[in-house]
């Protein structure tokens, strides 16, 4: 599933797809990465996807909510707080 979403994201990048759609795909990738990787790498990968979603669409609420949930990870807290500012 994750690979399918990654492929979808890459295909959509080559097309003129609205930023809102790309932000949704990035958010979905973040959620899937966090749920399936299950280790420290999962948090980092998820944060990267959520960061990209918010870069594309700053008011992407789902990405923002997921990042807020990840604030509990003390090792990444300052980086996540920076993204949310």
ChimeraX attribute file (.defattr): number of C-alpha atoms within 10 A of each C-alpha:
attribute: neighborCount
match mode: 1-to-1
recipient: residues
	/A:1	10
	/A:2	15
	/A:3	10
	/A:4	10
	/A:5	15
	/A:6	15
	/A:7	12
	/A:8	13
	/A:9	18
	/A:10	12
	/A:11	11
	/A:12	15
	/A:13	13
	/A:14	8
	/A:15	8
	/A:16	7
	/A:17	11
	/A:18	12
	/A:19	15
	/A:20	16
	/A:21	15
	/A:22	20
	/A:23	26
	/A:24	21
	/A:25	21
	/A:26	25
	/A:27	27
	/A:28	21
	/A:29	25
	/A:30	27
	/A:31	22
	/A:32	17
	/A:33	23
	/A:34	20
	/A:35	13
	/A:36	11
	/A:37	14
	/A:38	10
	/A:39	11
	/A:40	11
	/A:41	12
	/A:42	18
	/A:43	21
	/A:44	15
	/A:45	18
	/A:46	26
	/A:47	25
	/A:48	16
	/A:49	22
	/A:50	30
	/A:51	23
	/A:52	20
	/A:53	29
	/A:54	23
	/A:55	14
	/A:56	18
	/A:57	18
	/A:58	15
	/A:59	13
	/A:60	17
	/A:61	14
	/A:62	17
	/A:63	28
	/A:64	20
	/A:65	12
	/A:66	16
	/A:67	22
	/A:68	14
	/A:69	11
	/A:70	18
	/A:71	15
	/A:72	11
	/A:73	12
	/A:74	10
	/A:75	10
	/A:76	14
	/A:77	14
	/A:78	12
	/A:79	12
	/A:80	23
	/A:81	13
	/A:82	8
	/A:83	15
	/A:84	15
	/A:85	5
